[in-house]
C-alpha cells in the first residue's frame, strides 16, 4: 500500500524543468542568419521561423519555404526545407535546439557546400 501511495504522489506531481533546459513548445522565432566562410562573414539575412505553421521566411532575401519535419524532441527539431518562393537554395536541412530561451538554428546542404547559423529569439513575425 505504501508503494502505491508513493507512486500516486510521483505521478500527480508536476514535472520540474532542469536549469538551462526548456521545452520546445513551438511559436514564432526571429533573428539574423549568417553564412560564414574561411574569409569571414559572407552574407547576412533576416529569418522568421514559425514552428507551429512549419514555415520559414527570409524577408530580406525575398524567400519563403515550407518545412517538413524530420525529427522532434522537447528541445530539438529538424526539418527539410522546401523553398516555395524566391532564389534561395532548395532542399536544405534545418536543425534547431532550444537552450536558455534562445533557439540555436543551423542550416546546411552539404551537396551545395553551404551552411549557415543563427540565434533566434521569440517574437512576432515580420511577414
The 8 nearest C-alpha neighbors of each residue, nearest first, counted from 0:
[[1, 3, 2, 4, 5, 6, 7, 8],
 [0, 2, 4, 3, 5, 6, 7, 8],
 [3, 1, 5, 0, 4, 6, 7, 8],
 [2, 4, 0, 6, 1, 5, 7, 8],
 [5, 3, 7, 1, 6, 2, 8, 0],
 [6, 4, 8, 2, 7, 3, 9, 1],
 [7, 5, 3, 9, 4, 8, 2, 10],
 [6, 8, 4, 10, 5, 9, 3, 11],
 [9, 7, 5, 11, 6, 10, 12, 4],
 [8, 10, 6, 12, 7, 11, 5, 13],
 [11, 9, 7, 8, 12, 6, 13, 5],
 [10, 12, 8, 9, 7, 13, 6, 14],
 [13, 11, 9, 10, 8, 14, 7, 15],
 [14, 12, 15, 11, 10, 9, 16, 8],
 [13, 15, 16, 12, 11, 10, 9, 17],
 [16, 14, 13, 17, 12, 18, 21, 20],
 [17, 15, 18, 14, 20, 21, 19, 22],
 [16, 18, 20, 19, 15, 21, 14, 22],
 [19, 17, 20, 16, 21, 99, 15, 98],
 [18, 20, 99, 98, 17, 21, 100, 16],
 [21, 19, 17, 18, 98, 99, 16, 22],
 [22, 20, 23, 74, 98, 16, 19, 97],
 [21, 23, 73, 74, 24, 20, 97, 72],
 [22, 24, 74, 73, 25, 97, 21, 75],
 [25, 23, 22, 26, 73, 74, 51, 50],
 [26, 24, 50, 51, 23, 27, 49, 28],
 [25, 27, 50, 51, 49, 24, 28, 121],
 [26, 28, 49, 48, 121, 122, 123, 124],
 [27, 29, 121, 48, 120, 122, 119, 47],
 [30, 28, 47, 119, 120, 46, 122, 48],
 [29, 31, 119, 46, 45, 118, 120, 32],
 [30, 32, 45, 44, 46, 117, 43, 33],
 [33, 31, 117, 44, 43, 116, 45, 46],
 [34, 32, 43, 115, 116, 42, 35, 117],
 [33, 35, 115, 42, 41, 40, 114, 43],
 [34, 36, 40, 39, 41, 33, 115, 37],
 [37, 35, 39, 38, 40, 41, 34, 114],
 [36, 38, 39, 35, 40, 41, 34, 113],
 [39, 37, 36, 40, 35, 41, 34, 42],
 [40, 38, 36, 35, 37, 41, 34, 42],
 [39, 41, 35, 42, 34, 36, 33, 38],
 [40, 42, 35, 34, 39, 36, 43, 33],
 [43, 41, 34, 40, 33, 44, 35, 32],
 [42, 44, 33, 32, 34, 31, 45, 41],
 [45, 43, 32, 31, 59, 46, 60, 57],
 [44, 46, 31, 57, 59, 30, 58, 32],
 [45, 47, 57, 30, 29, 31, 56, 48],
 [48, 46, 29, 56, 124, 55, 28, 57],
 [49, 47, 55, 28, 27, 50, 54, 29],
 [50, 48, 27, 52, 54, 51, 26, 53],
 [49, 51, 25, 53, 52, 26, 48, 27],
 [50, 52, 25, 49, 53, 26, 27, 54],
 [51, 53, 49, 50, 54, 65, 26, 66],
 [54, 52, 66, 50, 51, 49, 65, 67],
 [55, 53, 65, 66, 49, 52, 64, 48],
 [54, 56, 48, 64, 47, 63, 49, 65],
 [55, 57, 63, 47, 58, 62, 46, 64],
 [56, 58, 46, 62, 60, 45, 59, 61],
 [59, 57, 61, 60, 56, 45, 62, 46],
 [58, 60, 61, 45, 44, 57, 62, 46],
 [61, 59, 58, 57, 62, 44, 85, 87],
 [60, 62, 58, 85, 59, 57, 63, 84],
 [63, 61, 85, 57, 84, 60, 56, 87],
 [62, 64, 56, 84, 83, 82, 55, 57],
 [65, 63, 82, 83, 81, 55, 54, 56],
 [64, 66, 54, 81, 53, 80, 55, 82],
 [67, 65, 80, 53, 54, 78, 79, 81],
 [66, 68, 79, 78, 80, 69, 65, 53],
 [69, 67, 78, 70, 77, 66, 79, 71],
 [68, 70, 78, 77, 67, 79, 71, 76],
 [71, 69, 77, 76, 68, 72, 78, 75],
 [72, 70, 76, 75, 77, 73, 69, 68],
 [71, 73, 75, 74, 76, 70, 23, 22],
 [72, 74, 22, 23, 75, 71, 24, 21],
 [75, 73, 23, 97, 22, 72, 96, 21],
 [76, 74, 96, 72, 95, 71, 73, 97],
 [75, 77, 71, 95, 70, 94, 72, 96],
 [76, 78, 94, 70, 69, 93, 68, 71],
 [79, 77, 68, 69, 93, 67, 66, 92],
 [78, 80, 92, 67, 66, 91, 90, 93],
 [79, 81, 66, 90, 91, 92, 65, 78],
 [82, 80, 64, 90, 65, 89, 83, 66],
 [81, 83, 64, 89, 84, 63, 80, 65],
 [84, 82, 64, 63, 81, 65, 85, 62],
 [85, 83, 63, 62, 82, 64, 86, 61],
 [84, 86, 62, 61, 87, 63, 83, 82],
 [85, 87, 62, 88, 84, 61, 60, 82],
 [88, 86, 85, 62, 89, 82, 60, 84],
 [87, 89, 86, 90, 91, 82, 111, 108],
 [90, 88, 82, 81, 91, 87, 80, 83],
 [91, 89, 80, 81, 79, 92, 88, 82],
 [90, 92, 108, 80, 107, 89, 79, 106],
 [93, 91, 79, 107, 106, 78, 80, 108],
 [94, 92, 106, 78, 77, 105, 79, 91],
 [93, 95, 77, 105, 76, 104, 78, 106],
 [96, 94, 104, 103, 76, 75, 102, 105],
 [95, 97, 75, 103, 102, 74, 98, 76],
 [98, 96, 102, 74, 101, 23, 103, 75],
 [97, 99, 101, 100, 20, 19, 96, 102],
 [98, 100, 19, 101, 20, 97, 21, 18],
 [101, 99, 98, 97, 102, 21, 120, 121],
 [102, 100, 98, 120, 99, 97, 119, 103],
 [101, 103, 97, 119, 96, 118, 104, 95],
 [102, 104, 118, 96, 95, 117, 101, 97],
 [105, 103, 95, 117, 116, 94, 118, 102],
 [104, 106, 116, 94, 93, 115, 95, 117],
 [107, 105, 93, 115, 114, 92, 116, 94],
 [108, 106, 114, 92, 91, 113, 109, 115],
 [107, 109, 91, 111, 110, 113, 92, 114],
 [108, 110, 112, 111, 107, 113, 114, 91],
 [109, 111, 112, 108, 113, 107, 91, 90],
 [112, 110, 109, 113, 108, 88, 107, 114],
 [113, 111, 109, 110, 108, 114, 107, 36],
 [114, 112, 111, 108, 107, 109, 115, 110],
 [113, 115, 107, 106, 108, 34, 112, 116],
 [114, 116, 34, 106, 33, 105, 107, 32],
 [115, 117, 105, 33, 104, 32, 106, 34],
 [118, 116, 32, 104, 31, 119, 33, 103],
 [117, 119, 103, 102, 104, 30, 101, 120],
 [118, 120, 30, 102, 29, 28, 101, 117],
 [119, 121, 28, 29, 101, 122, 30, 102],
 [122, 120, 28, 27, 29, 119, 123, 26],
 [123, 121, 28, 27, 29, 120, 124, 26],
 [122, 124, 27, 125, 121, 28, 29, 47],
 [123, 125, 47, 126, 122, 27, 29, 28],
 [124, 126, 123, 47, 58, 29, 56, 46],
 [125, 124, 58, 56, 47, 123, 57, 63]]
